[in-house]
Amino acid sequence: MITEFIGKFHPLLVHLPIGFFLLAFVLKVISFWKNKESIEAILPIMLILSFLASAFSSLTGFLLSQSGEYDIEMVDRHQWSGIVFTVLILAVYFFRNNAKLGLAAWIVSTLLLMFVGHLGGSLTHGEDFLSIQQKAEKAPITDIQNAKVYADLVQPILEEKCYGCHSSKKQKGNLRLDSPEYILAGGKEGKSVVPHNTQQSLISKRIFMPEGEEEHMPPKGKPQLTEAEVKVLDWWIKEGASFDKLVKNFNQTPEIKLALLTFQGSGNAAEVSTASNIPEKEVEKGSEESIALLKNGGILALPVATNSNYLLINLRGIEPSEKDLGALKALKKQIVWLNASKIKNADALATILQDLNEIRVLHLNKTNFSDNGMAALKNLEHLQMLNLANTNITEKGLENIKGLNELRKVYLYQSKVQFSRLKMTDFPKIKLDTGGYTVPTLVSDTSLVKPPM
Ligand code: HEC
C-alpha cells in the first residue's frame, strides 16, 4: 500500500525538522552577540520550515506506526511528544518577540526535541541503544557439563523464543517468563512450571503440541524451538527446574546428552538440531566388536538417542589406526554423525569416508583435509552439515559437493576457498558460512563427554 510506503520514509524525514530547528536555535543563540537584525529576519522562515517538516514527519510517523511492528507503548510516547513538539514550534514562532515567553518556548521545545529523538532512536535501534555499555556477547559454552542449566541454557532459549510475548514488553496469557519468580507464578491458565512434573507444566504441554494446534508455543509462524531446545526445556522441568544447578548435577540420558552437545561451542541456542539428523528408518545393531574396538582406542561411539542403533562418532582428535578405520567402515550403516576435527591425517580418513553414506553431520575442521579428499564426499547423499573450517579446501574441491541434495550448511571459515572465484549459484540450497564465530566446534573438545557405560 502507498501509505505504508510513505511511512517507510519517516526515519529519513525526521532529520529535516531536527536540522532546521537546531540550526534556528544556534542562530538564535548567536543573535545575542551579533548580527541580531539579520538573524531576526530569517528566523521566522526557519521556524516555519521546521514546523512544516515536523508536521510532515508526524504524518509519516503515524503511517509507519500502523505497520504494527513496533512496541505500542513506546510508539505512543514518541508519537505524542512528537506532536507536542510540532505545536511548540508554533509557540516559539508566535512568542518570538516576547523575551520571557519566547525564551521558555525555546528551552522547552529544544529539550523536548532531544527527548523525541531519543524515543525514536530507541524504537528503531532498541531501548538501550544509547547506553555505552554494550550488551555483552554471551561467551560460548565450552564445557557443557559445567554450564548452568537455567542461566546458560534455559534462559537464553526463553529470551530468544519467548520473551517477545512473555516478558516486560508483553504478557500474553498473563504470563511472564523473564525471571524465576514470574516463571513459577505462571499465567492465566495455571502453572507454567511444576518442578518434577512435566504433565502439569504448561510449558512442557505447550511446546510439545503439534505446530498446527492453536495452543502450540511459540505460536505458528514465529521462530520455533529446535528439537534440542524442546528436549532441554522439558528435561529442566523434569529434573526439578532448578535455577542454579549445573548440567553435571542433573540426570542425563544419552538422548539428552546429545541434545546438550548441540549447545556446546555456540554462544546461544543450538544451531544444528542433531535430532532431526537421525534417519527415520530403523537400522540393525552395529557390530559390538567394532564399537568396543573404537572405545578402547579412546574414540567416542555413542548411540544418537535412547533405543537407537544409529551412532555418533567423535574421534576427539585421535588419529584412527588402520584397525579403527576398518571398524568405522564396518559401522557404515549406523554412523550418522562423525566428528574428525583436529586429527592430523585427514586425507587418510578420506579413504573410508566414501563408504559412510548414512552420514548426516561431518566435522573435518582444523585438519589438513584437502581437495584430494573431497571426491570421497561426492556420494554422501544424506549429508546435511559439513564443517570444513580451517582446512586446505579450495573452491575446486567444493565442485564435488554440488550434487548433494540434502546438504544445507557448509562452514568454510579459514579454508583456502577464494570466494570471489566461487559461483554461488552452483549451491542454491547450501548456506556457505564464512564468519568465524559461528563455526561450531561441537564435541571437538576431549574429556568433556564421557560415553555412557
Ligand atoms: C508471538 C507471541 C508468543 C510467543 C513468541 C510465545 N507465546 Fe506463549 N502465548 C502467547 C499467547 C497469545 C498466549 C495466550 C493464548 C493461549 O493461551 O494460547 C500464550 C500463552 C502461553 C502459555 C499459557 C499461559 C497461561 O497460563 O495461560 C504458556 C505456558 C506459554 N505461552 C509458553 C510459551 C513459551 C514457553 C514460549 C517460548 C518457547 C512462548 N510461549 C512464546 C503468545 C506467544
Boltz pocket constraint, residues with backbone or C-beta under 6 A from the ligand:
constraints:
  - pocket:
      binder: B
      contacts: [[A, 157], [A, 158], [A, 161], [A, 162], [A, 163], [A, 164], [A, 165], [A, 166], [A, 172], [A, 173], [A, 174], [A, 175], [A, 186], [A, 187], [A, 188], [A, 189], [A, 190], [A, 191], [A, 192], [A, 202], [A, 203], [A, 206], [A, 207], [A, 214], [A, 215], [A, 217], [A, 218], [A, 219], [A, 222], [A, 225]]
      max_distance: 6.0
